[in-house]
Amino acid sequence: MNLNVTQDNLYFFLPSKVSWVAEMLSEEKKVGISDAIREIYASDTYRQLEREDTKLWQLAPVALYEELSSQQH
């Protein structure tokens, strides 16, 4: 079994990562989950997350949330 993460299979990891971060963002900003998801997908953090070579996909949801928050300020 091939367990290597590549650009071709990275998309398997993204929905769960976005889900966790969206929950945190929704609670923090007191916005709906849909608004939080849209904010994530529109962010530089997400553009980096969807690129395998950045290795952001390896970060835990809390670390991704912190990355997103740091780029917003």
mmCIF file as Biopython writes it, N, C-alpha, C and O atoms, coordinates in Angstrom:
data_model
#
loop_
_atom_site.group_PDB
_atom_site.id
_atom_site.type_symbol
_atom_site.label_atom_id
_atom_site.label_alt_id
_atom_site.label_comp_id
_atom_site.label_asym_id
_atom_site.label_entity_id
_atom_site.label_seq_id
_atom_site.pdbx_PDB_ins_code
_atom_site.Cartn_x
_atom_site.Cartn_y
_atom_site.Cartn_z
_atom_site.occupancy
_atom_site.B_iso_or_equiv
_atom_site.auth_seq_id
_atom_site.auth_asym_id
_atom_site.pdbx_PDB_model_num
ATOM 1   N N  . MET A ? 1  ? 0.836   -1.179 0.000  1.0 0.0 1  A 1 
ATOM 2   C CA . MET A ? 1  ? 0.000   0.000  0.000  1.0 0.0 1  A 1 
ATOM 3   C C  . MET A ? 1  ? 0.881   1.243  0.000  1.0 0.0 1  A 1 
ATOM 4   O O  . MET A ? 1  ? 1.824   1.342  0.785  1.0 0.0 1  A 1 
ATOM 5   N N  . ASN A ? 2  ? 0.573   2.189  -0.880 1.0 0.0 2  A 1 
ATOM 6   C CA . ASN A ? 2  ? 1.327   3.422  -0.988 1.0 0.0 2  A 1 
ATOM 7   C C  . ASN A ? 2  ? 0.740   4.460  -0.032 1.0 0.0 2  A 1 
ATOM 8   O O  . ASN A ? 2  ? -0.411  4.865  -0.193 1.0 0.0 2  A 1 
ATOM 9   N N  . LEU A ? 3  ? 1.518   4.891  0.959  1.0 0.0 3  A 1 
ATOM 10  C CA . LEU A ? 3  ? 1.050   5.852  1.942  1.0 0.0 3  A 1 
ATOM 11  C C  . LEU A ? 3  ? 1.678   7.233  1.763  1.0 0.0 3  A 1 
ATOM 12  O O  . LEU A ? 3  ? 1.596   8.080  2.653  1.0 0.0 3  A 1 
ATOM 13  N N  . ASN A ? 4  ? 2.288   7.449  0.640  1.0 0.0 4  A 1 
ATOM 14  C CA . ASN A ? 4  ? 2.910   8.743  0.373  1.0 0.0 4  A 1 
ATOM 15  C C  . ASN A ? 4  ? 1.856   9.775  0.000  1.0 0.0 4  A 1 
ATOM 16  O O  . ASN A ? 4  ? 0.978   9.513  -0.821 1.0 0.0 4  A 1 
ATOM 17  N N  . VAL A ? 5  ? 1.952   10.933 0.603  1.0 0.0 5  A 1 
ATOM 18  C CA . VAL A ? 5  ? 1.058   12.032 0.249  1.0 0.0 5  A 1 
ATOM 19  C C  . VAL A ? 5  ? 1.700   12.784 -0.912 1.0 0.0 5  A 1 
ATOM 20  O O  . VAL A ? 5  ? 2.863   13.186 -0.860 1.0 0.0 5  A 1 
ATOM 21  N N  . THR A ? 6  ? 0.908   12.956 -1.949 1.0 0.0 6  A 1 
ATOM 22  C CA . THR A ? 6  ? 1.364   13.676 -3.136 1.0 0.0 6  A 1 
ATOM 23  C C  . THR A ? 6  ? 0.337   14.754 -3.466 1.0 0.0 6  A 1 
ATOM 24  O O  . THR A ? 6  ? -0.731  14.813 -2.856 1.0 0.0 6  A 1 
ATOM 25  N N  . GLN A ? 7  ? 0.660   15.588 -4.416 1.0 0.0 7  A 1 
ATOM 26  C CA . GLN A ? 7  ? -0.298  16.606 -4.846 1.0 0.0 7  A 1 
ATOM 27  C C  . GLN A ? 7  ? -1.569  15.950 -5.386 1.0 0.0 7  A 1 
ATOM 28  O O  . GLN A ? 7  ? -2.655  16.522 -5.294 1.0 0.0 7  A 1 
ATOM 29  N N  . ASP A ? 8  ? -1.430  14.748 -5.949 1.0 0.0 8  A 1 
ATOM 30  C CA . ASP A ? 8  ? -2.576  14.050 -6.532 1.0 0.0 8  A 1 
ATOM 31  C C  . ASP A ? 8  ? -3.548  13.483 -5.506 1.0 0.0 8  A 1 
ATOM 32  O O  . ASP A ? 8  ? -4.723  13.291 -5.819 1.0 0.0 8  A 1 
ATOM 33  N N  . ASN A ? 9  ? -3.084  13.209 -4.279 1.0 0.0 9  A 1 
ATOM 34  C CA . ASN A ? 9  ? -3.992  12.636 -3.281 1.0 0.0 9  A 1 
ATOM 35  C C  . ASN A ? 9  ? -4.176  13.523 -2.044 1.0 0.0 9  A 1 
ATOM 36  O O  . ASN A ? 9  ? -4.867  13.136 -1.102 1.0 0.0 9  A 1 
ATOM 37  N N  . LEU A ? 10 ? -3.578  14.673 -2.043 1.0 0.0 10 A 1 
ATOM 38  C CA . LEU A ? 10 ? -3.674  15.588 -0.907 1.0 0.0 10 A 1 
ATOM 39  C C  . LEU A ? 10 ? -5.116  15.970 -0.595 1.0 0.0 10 A 1 
ATOM 40  O O  . LEU A ? 10 ? -5.470  16.190 0.563  1.0 0.0 10 A 1 
ATOM 41  N N  . TYR A ? 11 ? -5.938  16.046 -1.624 1.0 0.0 11 A 1 
ATOM 42  C CA . TYR A ? 11 ? -7.329  16.468 -1.438 1.0 0.0 11 A 1 
ATOM 43  C C  . TYR A ? 11 ? -8.098  15.588 -0.463 1.0 0.0 11 A 1 
ATOM 44  O O  . TYR A ? 11 ? -9.124  16.018 0.064  1.0 0.0 11 A 1 
ATOM 45  N N  . PHE A ? 12 ? -7.635  14.374 -0.210 1.0 0.0 12 A 1 
ATOM 46  C CA . PHE A ? 12 ? -8.291  13.503 0.766  1.0 0.0 12 A 1 
ATOM 47  C C  . PHE A ? 12 ? -8.211  14.081 2.179  1.0 0.0 12 A 1 
ATOM 48  O O  . PHE A ? 12 ? -9.113  13.852 2.984  1.0 0.0 12 A 1 
ATOM 49  N N  . PHE A ? 13 ? -7.163  14.816 2.492  1.0 0.0 13 A 1 
ATOM 50  C CA . PHE A ? 13 ? -6.930  15.337 3.834  1.0 0.0 13 A 1 
ATOM 51  C C  . PHE A ? 13 ? -7.618  16.679 4.096  1.0 0.0 13 A 1 
ATOM 52  O O  . PHE A ? 13 ? -7.906  17.014 5.245  1.0 0.0 13 A 1 
ATOM 53  N N  . LEU A ? 14 ? -7.874  17.428 3.059  1.0 0.0 14 A 1 
ATOM 54  C CA . LEU A ? 14 ? -8.313  18.808 3.227  1.0 0.0 14 A 1 
ATOM 55  C C  . LEU A ? 14 ? -9.687  18.987 3.874  1.0 0.0 14 A 1 
ATOM 56  O O  . LEU A ? 14 ? -9.823  19.859 4.733  1.0 0.0 14 A 1 
ATOM 57  N N  . PRO A ? 15 ? -10.702 18.219 3.516  1.0 0.0 15 A 1 
ATOM 58  C CA . PRO A ? 15 ? -12.017 18.456 4.132  1.0 0.0 15 A 1 
ATOM 59  C C  . PRO A ? 15 ? -12.016 18.333 5.657  1.0 0.0 15 A 1 
ATOM 60  O O  . PRO A ? 15 ? -12.652 19.138 6.337  1.0 0.0 15 A 1 
ATOM 61  N N  . SER A ? 16 ? -11.327 17.362 6.193  1.0 0.0 16 A 1 
ATOM 62  C CA . SER A ? 16 ? -11.314 17.218 7.656  1.0 0.0 16 A 1 
ATOM 63  C C  . SER A ? 16 ? -10.544 18.362 8.308  1.0 0.0 16 A 1 
ATOM 64  O O  . SER A ? 16 ? -10.940 18.852 9.366  1.0 0.0 16 A 1 
ATOM 65  N N  . LYS A ? 17 ? -9.465  18.783 7.695  1.0 0.0 17 A 1 
ATOM 66  C CA . LYS A ? 17 ? -8.692  19.910 8.233  1.0 0.0 17 A 1 
ATOM 67  C C  . LYS A ? 17 ? -9.547  21.179 8.228  1.0 0.0 17 A 1 
ATOM 68  O O  . LYS A ? 17 ? -9.604  21.900 9.224  1.0 0.0 17 A 1 
ATOM 69  N N  . VAL A ? 18 ? -10.206 21.443 7.111  1.0 0.0 18 A 1 
ATOM 70  C CA . VAL A ? 18 ? -11.047 22.635 6.988  1.0 0.0 18 A 1 
ATOM 71  C C  . VAL A ? 18 ? -12.193 22.568 7.993  1.0 0.0 18 A 1 
ATOM 72  O O  . VAL A ? 18 ? -12.548 23.582 8.593  1.0 0.0 18 A 1 
ATOM 73  N N  . SER A ? 19 ? -12.763 21.409 8.177  1.0 0.0 19 A 1 
ATOM 74  C CA . SER A ? 19 ? -13.868 21.237 9.114  1.0 0.0 19 A 1 
ATOM 75  C C  . SER A ? 19 ? -13.473 21.624 10.537 1.0 0.0 19 A 1 
ATOM 76  O O  . SER A ? 19 ? -14.189 22.370 11.205 1.0 0.0 19 A 1 
ATOM 77  N N  . TRP A ? 20 ? -12.342 21.117 10.992 1.0 0.0 20 A 1 
ATOM 78  C CA . TRP A ? 20 ? -11.864 21.430 12.343 1.0 0.0 20 A 1 
ATOM 79  C C  . TRP A ? 20 ? -11.579 22.919 12.497 1.0 0.0 20 A 1 
ATOM 80  O O  . TRP A ? 20 ? -11.990 23.539 13.478 1.0 0.0 20 A 1 
ATOM 81  N N  . VAL A ? 21 ? -10.884 23.481 11.536 1.0 0.0 21 A 1 
ATOM 82  C CA . VAL A ? 21 ? -10.521 24.892 11.612 1.0 0.0 21 A 1 
ATOM 83  C C  . VAL A ? 21 ? -11.778 25.762 11.527 1.0 0.0 21 A 1 
ATOM 84  O O  . VAL A ? 21 ? -11.873 26.777 12.217 1.0 0.0 21 A 1 
ATOM 85  N N  . ALA A ? 22 ? -12.725 25.382 10.703 1.0 0.0 22 A 1 
ATOM 86  C CA . ALA A ? 22 ? -13.965 26.152 10.563 1.0 0.0 22 A 1 
ATOM 87  C C  . ALA A ? 22 ? -14.742 26.183 11.876 1.0 0.0 22 A 1 
ATOM 88  O O  . ALA A ? 22 ? -15.317 27.210 12.237 1.0 0.0 22 A 1 
ATOM 89  N N  . GLU A ? 23 ? -14.758 25.075 12.579 1.0 0.0 23 A 1 
ATOM 90  C CA . GLU A ? 23 ? -15.425 25.052 13.883 1.0 0.0 23 A 1 
ATOM 91  C C  . GLU A ? 23 ? -14.796 26.048 14.843 1.0 0.0 23 A 1 
ATOM 92  O O  . GLU A ? 23 ? -15.497 26.798 15.522 1.0 0.0 23 A 1 
ATOM 93  N N  . MET A ? 24 ? -13.471 26.049 14.895 1.0 0.0 24 A 1 
ATOM 94  C CA . MET A ? 24 ? -12.766 26.976 15.781 1.0 0.0 24 A 1 
ATOM 95  C C  . MET A ? 24 ? -13.018 28.420 15.368 1.0 0.0 24 A 1 
ATOM 96  O O  . MET A ? 24 ? -13.273 29.279 16.212 1.0 0.0 24 A 1 
ATOM 97  N N  . LEU A ? 25 ? -12.946 28.682 14.072 1.0 0.0 25 A 1 
ATOM 98  C CA . LEU A ? 25 ? -13.143 30.031 13.553 1.0 0.0 25 A 1 
ATOM 99  C C  . LEU A ? 25 ? -14.571 30.509 13.823 1.0 0.0 25 A 1 
ATOM 100 O O  . LEU A ? 25 ? -14.783 31.664 14.194 1.0 0.0 25 A 1 
ATOM 101 N N  . SER A ? 26 ? -15.531 29.635 13.640 1.0 0.0 26 A 1 
ATOM 102 C CA . SER A ? 26 ? -16.932 29.953 13.878 1.0 0.0 26 A 1 
ATOM 103 C C  . SER A ? 26 ? -17.165 30.341 15.336 1.0 0.0 26 A 1 
ATOM 104 O O  . SER A ? 26 ? -17.858 31.317 15.622 1.0 0.0 26 A 1 
ATOM 105 N N  . GLU A ? 27 ? -16.594 29.585 16.240 1.0 0.0 27 A 1 
ATOM 106 C CA . GLU A ? 27 ? -16.732 29.887 17.665 1.0 0.0 27 A 1 
ATOM 107 C C  . GLU A ? 27 ? -16.028 31.185 18.035 1.0 0.0 27 A 1 
ATOM 108 O O  . GLU A ? 27 ? -16.576 32.011 18.765 1.0 0.0 27 A 1 
ATOM 109 N N  . GLU A ? 28 ? -14.826 31.358 17.534 1.0 0.0 28 A 1 
ATOM 110 C CA . GLU A ? 28 ? -14.028 32.536 17.872 1.0 0.0 28 A 1 
ATOM 111 C C  . GLU A ? 28 ? -14.670 33.836 17.365 1.0 0.0 28 A 1 
ATOM 112 O O  . GLU A ? 28 ? -14.742 34.830 18.088 1.0 0.0 28 A 1 
ATOM 113 N N  . LYS A ? 29 ? -15.130 33.806 16.121 1.0 0.0 29 A 1 
ATOM 114 C CA . LYS A ? 29 ? -15.661 35.026 15.502 1.0 0.0 29 A 1 
ATOM 115 C C  . LYS A ? 29 ? -17.171 35.159 15.635 1.0 0.0 29 A 1 
ATOM 116 O O  . LYS A ? 29 ? -17.755 36.163 15.227 1.0 0.0 29 A 1 
ATOM 117 N N  . LYS A ? 30 ? -17.800 34.134 16.212 1.0 0.0 30 A 1 
ATOM 118 C CA . LYS A ? 30 ? -19.266 34.147 16.378 1.0 0.0 30 A 1 
ATOM 119 C C  . LYS A ? 30 ? -19.974 34.315 15.036 1.0 0.0 30 A 1 
ATOM 120 O O  . LYS A ? 30 ? -20.881 35.134 14.890 1.0 0.0 30 A 1 
ATOM 121 N N  . VAL A ? 31 ? -19.538 33.520 14.062 1.0 0.0 31 A 1 
ATOM 122 C CA . VAL A ? 31 ? -20.155 33.515 12.737 1.0 0.0 31 A 1 
ATOM 123 C C  . VAL A ? 31 ? -20.635 32.102 12.440 1.0 0.0 31 A 1 
ATOM 124 O O  . VAL A ? 31 ? -20.249 31.151 13.119 1.0 0.0 31 A 1 
ATOM 125 N N  . GLY A ? 32 ? -21.459 31.975 11.446 1.0 0.0 32 A 1 
ATOM 126 C CA . GLY A ? 32 ? -21.945 30.668 11.042 1.0 0.0 32 A 1 
ATOM 127 C C  . GLY A ? 32 ? -20.833 29.822 10.437 1.0 0.0 32 A 1 
ATOM 128 O O  . GLY A ? 32 ? -19.819 30.338 9.969  1.0 0.0 32 A 1 
ATOM 129 N N  . ILE A ? 33 ? -21.046 28.526 10.458 1.0 0.0 33 A 1 
ATOM 130 C CA . ILE A ? 33 ? -20.031 27.600 9.945  1.0 0.0 33 A 1 
ATOM 131 C C  . ILE A ? 33 ? -19.791 27.820 8.451  1.0 0.0 33 A 1 
ATOM 132 O O  . ILE A ? 33 ? -18.657 27.691 7.987  1.0 0.0 33 A 1 
ATOM 133 N N  . SER A ? 34 ? -20.830 28.147 7.696  1.0 0.0 34 A 1 
ATOM 134 C CA . SER A ? 34 ? -20.669 28.401 6.254  1.0 0.0 34 A 1 
ATOM 135 C C  . SER A ? 34 ? -19.777 29.615 6.007  1.0 0.0 34 A 1 
ATOM 136 O O  . SER A ? 34 ? -18.925 29.604 5.118  1.0 0.0 34 A 1 
ATOM 137 N N  . ASP A ? 35 ? -19.985 30.667 6.808  1.0 0.0 35 A 1 
ATOM 138 C CA . ASP A ? 35 ? -19.141 31.863 6.669  1.0 0.0 35 A 1 
ATOM 139 C C  . ASP A ? 35 ? -17.693 31.540 7.026  1.0 0.0 35 A 1 
ATOM 140 O O  . ASP A ? 35 ? -16.765 32.024 6.379  1.0 0.0 35 A 1 
ATOM 141 N N  . ALA A ? 36 ? -17.509 30.732 8.046  1.0 0.0 36 A 1 
ATOM 142 C CA . ALA A ? 36 ? -16.156 30.345 8.457  1.0 0.0 36 A 1 
ATOM 143 C C  . ALA A ? 36 ? -15.472 29.543 7.351  1.0 0.0 36 A 1 
ATOM 144 O O  . ALA A ? 36 ? -14.297 29.763 7.058  1.0 0.0 36 A 1 
ATOM 145 N N  . ILE A ? 37 ? -16.197 28.625 6.745  1.0 0.0 37 A 1 
ATOM 146 C CA . ILE A ? 37 ? -15.631 27.824 5.655  1.0 0.0 37 A 1 
ATOM 147 C C  . ILE A ? 37 ? -15.255 28.708 4.470  1.0 0.0 37 A 1 
ATOM 148 O O  . ILE A ? 37 ? -14.182 28.551 3.888  1.0 0.0 37 A 1 
ATOM 149 N N  . ARG A ? 38 ? -16.135 29.631 4.119  1.0 0.0 38 A 1 
ATOM 150 C CA . ARG A ? 38 ? -15.827 30.547 3.010  1.0 0.0 38 A 1 
ATOM 151 C C  . ARG A ? 38 ? -14.574 31.363 3.311  1.0 0.0 38 A 1 
ATOM 152 O O  . ARG A ? 38 ? -13.737 31.574 2.433  1.0 0.0 38 A 1 
ATOM 153 N N  . GLU A ? 39 ? -14.453 31.817 4.548  1.0 0.0 39 A 1 
ATOM 154 C CA . GLU A ? 39 ? -13.279 32.599 4.935  1.0 0.0 39 A 1 
ATOM 155 C C  . GLU A ? 39 ? -12.002 31.765 4.802  1.0 0.0 39 A 1 
ATOM 156 O O  . GLU A ? 39 ? -10.972 32.263 4.349  1.0 0.0 39 A 1 
ATOM 157 N N  . ILE A ? 40 ? -12.079 30.516 5.193  1.0 0.0 40 A 1 
ATOM 158 C CA . ILE A ? 40 ? -10.909 29.636 5.085  1.0 0.0 40 A 1 
ATOM 159 C C  . ILE A ? 40 ? -10.531 29.437 3.617  1.0 0.0 40 A 1 
ATOM 160 O O  . ILE A ? 40 ? -9.369  29.597 3.242  1.0 0.0 40 A 1 
ATOM 161 N N  . TYR A ? 41 ? -11.514 29.089 2.794  1.0 0.0 41 A 1 
ATOM 162 C CA . TYR A ? 41 ? -11.215 28.836 1.380  1.0 0.0 41 A 1 
ATOM 163 C C  . TYR A ? 41 ? -10.690 30.066 0.651  1.0 0.0 41 A 1 
ATOM 164 O O  . TYR A ? 41 ? -9.989  29.935 -0.352 1.0 0.0 41 A 1 
ATOM 165 N N  . ALA A ? 42 ? -11.016 31.251 1.136  1.0 0.0 42 A 1 
ATOM 166 C CA . ALA A ? 42 ? -10.550 32.492 0.508  1.0 0.0 42 A 1 
ATOM 167 C C  . ALA A ? 42 ? -9.194  32.953 1.045  1.0 0.0 42 A 1 
ATOM 168 O O  . ALA A ? 42 ? -8.663  33.967 0.592  1.0 0.0 42 A 1 
ATOM 169 N N  . SER A ? 43 ? -8.639  32.226 1.991  1.0 0.0 43 A 1 
ATOM 170 C CA . SER A ? 43 ? -7.418  32.675 2.673  1.0 0.0 43 A 1 
ATOM 171 C C  . SER A ? 43 ? -6.132  32.216 1.977  1.0 0.0 43 A 1 
ATOM 172 O O  . SER A ? 43 ? -6.119  31.250 1.214  1.0 0.0 43 A 1 
ATOM 173 N N  . ASP A ? 44 ? -5.070  32.938 2.267  1.0 0.0 44 A 1 
ATOM 174 C CA . ASP A ? 44 ? -3.740  32.521 1.821  1.0 0.0 44 A 1 
ATOM 175 C C  . ASP A ? 44 ? -3.347  31.205 2.483  1.0 0.0 44 A 1 
ATOM 176 O O  . ASP A ? 44 ? -2.655  30.382 1.884  1.0 0.0 44 A 1 
ATOM 177 N N  . THR A ? 45 ? -3.788  31.015 3.707  1.0 0.0 45 A 1 
ATOM 178 C CA . THR A ? 45 ? -3.483  29.763 4.416  1.0 0.0 45 A 1 
ATOM 179 C C  . THR A ? 45 ? -4.014  28.570 3.638  1.0 0.0 45 A 1 
ATOM 180 O O  . THR A ? 45 ? -3.314  27.568 3.488  1.0 0.0 45 A 1 
ATOM 181 N N  . TYR A ? 46 ? -5.238  28.664 3.142  1.0 0.0 46 A 1 
ATOM 182 C CA . TYR A ? 46 ? -5.792  27.549 2.373  1.0 0.0 46 A 1 
ATOM 183 C C  . TYR A ? 46 ? -5.035  27.350 1.067  1.0 0.0 46 A 1 
ATOM 184 O O  . TYR A ? 46 ? -4.773  26.216 0.668  1.0 0.0 46 A 1 
ATOM 185 N N  . ARG A ? 47 ? -4.687  28.432 0.407  1.0 0.0 47 A 1 
ATOM 186 C CA . ARG A ? 47 ? -3.922  28.296 -0.846 1.0 0.0 47 A 1 
ATOM 187 C C  . ARG A ? 47 ? -2.601  27.560 -0.596 1.0 0.0 47 A 1 
ATOM 188 O O  . ARG A ? 47 ? -2.139  26.793 -1.441 1.0 0.0 47 A 1 
ATOM 189 N N  . GLN A ? 48 ? -2.008  27.801 0.560  1.0 0.0 48 A 1 
ATOM 190 C CA . GLN A ? 48 ? -0.783  27.077 0.911  1.0 0.0 48 A 1 
ATOM 191 C C  . GLN A ? 48 ? -1.089  25.642 1.331  1.0 0.0 48 A 1 
ATOM 192 O O  . GLN A ? 48 ? -0.342  24.717 1.011  1.0 0.0 48 A 1 
ATOM 193 N N  . LEU A ? 49 ? -2.196  25.469 2.051  1.0 0.0 49 A 1 
ATOM 194 C CA . LEU A ? 49 ? -2.586  24.136 2.523  1.0 0.0 49 A 1 
ATOM 195 C C  . LEU A ? 49 ? -2.818  23.178 1.366  1.0 0.0 49 A 1 
ATOM 196 O O  . LEU A ? 49 ? -2.480  21.999 1.461  1.0 0.0 49 A 1 
ATOM 197 N N  . GLU A ? 50 ? -3.385  23.667 0.284  1.0 0.0 50 A 1 
ATOM 198 C CA . GLU A ? 50 ? -3.688  22.786 -0.842 1.0 0.0 50 A 1 
ATOM 199 C C  . GLU A ? 50 ? -2.478  22.465 -1.722 1.0 0.0 50 A 1 
ATOM 200 O O  . GLU A ? 50 ? -2.593  21.749 -2.716 1.0 0.0 50 A 1 
ATOM 201 N N  . ARG A ? 51 ? -1.333  22.999 -1.347 1.0 0.0 51 A 1 
ATOM 202 C CA . ARG A ? 51 ? -0.082  22.664 -2.046 1.0 0.0 51 A 1 
ATOM 203 C C  . ARG A ? 51 ? 0.721   21.691 -1.182 1.0 0.0 51 A 1 
ATOM 204 O O  . ARG A ? 51 ? 1.113   22.029 -0.065 1.0 0.0 51 A 1 
ATOM 205 N N  . GLU A ? 52 ? 0.958   20.527 -1.677 1.0 0.0 52 A 1 
ATOM 206 C CA . GLU A ? 52 ? 1.652   19.487 -0.907 1.0 0.0 52 A 1 
ATOM 207 C C  . GLU A ? 52 ? 3.038   19.938 -0.473 1.0 0.0 52 A 1 
ATOM 208 O O  . GLU A ? 52 ? 3.478   19.611 0.630  1.0 0.0 52 A 1 
ATOM 209 N N  . ASP A ? 53 ? 3.727   20.680 -1.320 1.0 0.0 53 A 1 
ATOM 210 C CA . ASP A ? 53 ? 5.115   21.038 -1.030 1.0 0.0 53 A 1 
ATOM 211 C C  . ASP A ? 53 ? 5.276   21.978 0.168  1.0 0.0 53 A 1 
ATOM 212 O O  . ASP A ? 53 ? 6.383   22.114 0.690  1.0 0.0 53 A 1 
ATOM 213 N N  . THR A ? 54 ? 4.196   22.631 0.614  1.0 0.0 54 A 1 
ATOM 214 C CA . THR A ? 54 ? 4.290   23.504 1.793  1.0 0.0 54 A 1 
ATOM 215 C C  . THR A ? 54 ? 4.274   22.702 3.094  1.0 0.0 54 A 1 
ATOM 216 O O  . THR A ? 54 ? 4.720   23.181 4.137  1.0 0.0 54 A 1 
ATOM 217 N N  . LYS A ? 55 ? 3.759   21.486 3.017  1.0 0.0 55 A 1 
ATOM 218 C CA . LYS A ? 55 ? 3.641   20.579 4.168  1.0 0.0 55 A 1 
ATOM 219 C C  . LYS A ? 55 ? 2.694   21.098 5.250  1.0 0.0 55 A 1 
ATOM 220 O O  . LYS A ? 55 ? 2.699   20.572 6.364  1.0 0.0 55 A 1 
ATOM 221 N N  . LEU A ? 56 ? 1.883   22.112 4.953  1.0 0.0 56 A 1 
ATOM 222 C CA . LEU A ? 56 ? 0.914   22.584 5.944  1.0 0.0 56 A 1 
ATOM 223 C C  . LEU A ? 56 ? -0.100  21.502 6.296  1.0 0.0 56 A 1 
ATOM 224 O O  . LEU A ? 56 ? -0.645  21.503 7.400  1.0 0.0 56 A 1 
ATOM 225 N N  . TRP A ? 57 ? -0.357  20.591 5.382  1.0 0.0 57 A 1 
ATOM 226 C CA . TRP A ? 57 ? -1.304  19.511 5.645  1.0 0.0 57 A 1 
ATOM 227 C C  . TRP A ? 57 ? -0.866  18.643 6.827  1.0 0.0 57 A 1 
ATOM 228 O O  . TRP A ? 57 ? -1.678  17.913 7.394  1.0 0.0 57 A 1 
ATOM 229 N N  . GLN A ? 58 ? 0.403   18.721 7.196  1.0 0.0 58 A 1 
ATOM 230 C CA . GLN A ? 58 ? 0.896   17.945 8.334  1.0 0.0 58 A 1 
ATOM 231 C C  . GLN A ? 58 ? 0.534   18.578 9.680  1.0 0.0 58 A 1 
ATOM 232 O O  . GLN A ? 58 ? 0.606   17.919 10.717 1.0 0.0 58 A 1 
ATOM 233 N N  . LEU A ? 59 ? 0.147   19.849 9.663  1.0 0.0 59 A 1 
ATOM 234 C CA . LEU A ? 59 ? -0.157  20.538 10.907 1.0 0.0 59 A 1 
ATOM 235 C C  . LEU A ? 59 ? -1.478  20.072 11.508 1.0 0.0 59 A 1 
ATOM 236 O O  . LEU A ? 59 ? -2.410  19.698 10.796 1.0 0.0 59 A 1 
ATOM 237 N N  . ALA A ? 60 ? -1.534  20.105 12.820 1.0 0.0 60 A 1 
ATOM 238 C CA . ALA A ? 60 ? -2.774  19.818 13.534 1.0 0.0 60 A 1 
ATOM 239 C C  . ALA A ? 60 ? -3.748  20.970 13.313 1.0 0.0 60 A 1 
ATOM 240 O O  . ALA A ? 60 ? -3.323  22.075 12.974 1.0 0.0 60 A 1 
ATOM 241 N N  . PRO A ? 61 ? -5.037  20.738 13.498 1.0 0.0 61 A 1 
ATOM 242 C CA . PRO A ? 61 ? -6.019  21.804 13.289 1.0 0.0 61 A 1 
ATOM 243 C C  . PRO A ? 61 ? -5.739  23.072 14.102 1.0 0.0 61 A 1 
ATOM 244 O O  . PRO A ? 61 ? -5.927  24.176 13.591 1.0 0.0 61 A 1 
ATOM 245 N N  . VAL A ? 62 ? -5.302  22.938 15.334 1.0 0.0 62 A 1 
ATOM 246 C CA . VAL A ? 62 ? -5.010  24.124 16.146 1.0 0.0 62 A 1 
ATOM 247 C C  . VAL A ? 62 ? -3.878  24.931 15.526 1.0 0.0 62 A 1 
ATOM 248 O O  . VAL A ? 62 ? -3.941  26.160 15.494 1.0 0.0 62 A 1 
ATOM 249 N N  . ALA A ? 63 ? -2.862  24.267 15.043 1.0 0.0 63 A 1 
ATOM 250 C CA . ALA A ? 63 ? -1.746  24.964 14.399 1.0 0.0 63 A 1 
ATOM 251 C C  . ALA A ? 63 ? -2.203  25.631 13.102 1.0 0.0 63 A 1 
ATOM 252 O O  . ALA A ? 63 ? -1.763  26.738 12.791 1.0 0.0 63 A 1 
ATOM 253 N N  . LEU A ? 64 ? -3.068  24.978 12.353 1.0 0.0 64 A 1 
ATOM 254 C CA . LEU A ? 64 ? -3.604  25.597 11.135 1.0 0.0 64 A 1 
ATOM 255 C C  . LEU A ? 64 ? -4.445  26.823 11.475 1.0 0.0 64 A 1 
ATOM 256 O O  . LEU A ? 64 ? -4.386  27.835 10.777 1.0 0.0 64 A 1 
ATOM 257 N N  . TYR A ? 65 ? -5.226  26.732 12.546 1.0 0.0 65 A 1 
ATOM 258 C CA . TYR A ? 65 ? -6.029  27.869 12.975 1.0 0.0 65 A 1 
ATOM 259 C C  . TYR A ? 65 ? -5.123  29.036 13.358 1.0 0.0 65 A 1 
ATOM 260 O O  . TYR A ? 65 ? -5.398  30.183 13.006 1.0 0.0 65 A 1 
ATOM 261 N N  . GLU A ? 66 ? -4.061  28.744 14.070 1.0 0.0 66 A 1 
ATOM 262 C CA . GLU A ? 66 ? -3.108  29.790 14.450 1.0 0.0 66 A 1 
ATOM 263 C C  . GLU A ? 66 ? -2.457  30.416 13.217 1.0 0.0 66 A 1 
ATOM 264 O O  . GLU A ? 66 ? -2.250  31.629 13.163 1.0 0.0 66 A 1 
ATOM 265 N N  . GLU A ? 67 ? -2.140  29.587 12.236 1.0 0.0 67 A 1 
ATOM 266 C CA . GLU A ? 67 ? -1.570  30.094 10.973 1.0 0.0 67 A 1 
ATOM 267 C C  . GLU A ? 67 ? -2.573  31.016 10.276 1.0 0.0 67 A 1 
ATOM 268 O O  . GLU A ? 67 ? -2.216  32.101 9.818  1.0 0.0 67 A 1 
ATOM 269 N N  . LEU A ? 68 ? -3.804  30.583 10.203 1.0 0.0 68 A 1 
ATOM 270 C CA . LEU A ? 68 ? -4.850  31.401 9.592  1.0 0.0 68 A 1 
ATOM 271 C C  . LEU A ? 68 ? -5.017  32.716 10.339 1.0 0.0 68 A 1 
ATOM 272 O O  . LEU A ? 68 ? -5.109  33.776 9.719  1.0 0.0 68 A 1 
ATOM 273 N N  . SER A ? 69 ? -5.055  32.657 11.649 1.0 0.0 69 A 1 
ATOM 274 C CA . SER A ? 69 ? -5.221  33.862 12.470 1.0 0.0 69 A 1 
ATOM 275 C C  . SER A ? 69 ? -4.052  34.818 12.314 1.0 0.0 69 A 1 
ATOM 276 O O  . SER A ? 69 ? -4.247  36.033 12.269 1.0 0.0 69 A 1 
ATOM 277 N N  . SER A ? 70 ? -2.847  34.290 12.230 1.0 0.0 70 A 1 
ATOM 278 C CA . SER A ? 70 ? -1.672  35.148 12.102 1.0 0.0 70 A 1 
ATOM 279 C C  . SER A ? 70 ? -1.655  35.873 10.758 1.0 0.0 70 A 1 
ATOM 280 O O  . SER A ? 70 ? -1.137  36.986 10.670 1.0 0.0 70 A 1 
ATOM 281 N N  . GLN A ? 71 ? -2.201  35.274 9.731  1.0 0.0 71 A 1 
ATOM 282 C CA . GLN A ? 71 ? -2.224  35.915 8.420  1.0 0.0 71 A 1 
ATOM 283 C C  . GLN A ? 71 ? -3.342  36.928 8.292  1.0 0.0 71 A 1 
ATOM 284 O O  . GLN A ? 71 ? -3.328  37.757 7.382  1.0 0.0 71 A 1 
ATOM 285 N N  . GLN A ? 72 ? -4.309  36.871 9.193  1.0 0.0 72 A 1 
ATOM 286 C CA . GLN A ? 72 ? -5.416  37.812 9.152  1.0 0.0 72 A 1 
ATOM 287 C C  . GLN A ? 72 ? -5.092  39.114 9.862  1.0 0.0 72 A 1 
ATOM 288 O O  . GLN A ? 72 ? -5.774  40.116 9.649  1.0 0.0 72 A 1 
ATOM 289 N N  . HIS A ? 73 ? -4.070  39.120 10.698 1.0 0.0 73 A 1 
ATOM 290 C CA . HIS A ? 73 ? -3.746  40.328 11.462 1.0 0.0 73 A 1 
ATOM 291 C C  . HIS A ? 73 ? -2.616  41.102 10.847 1.0 0.0 73 A 1 
ATOM 292 O O  . HIS A ? 73 ? -2.224  42.144 11.372 1.0 0.0 73 A 1 
#
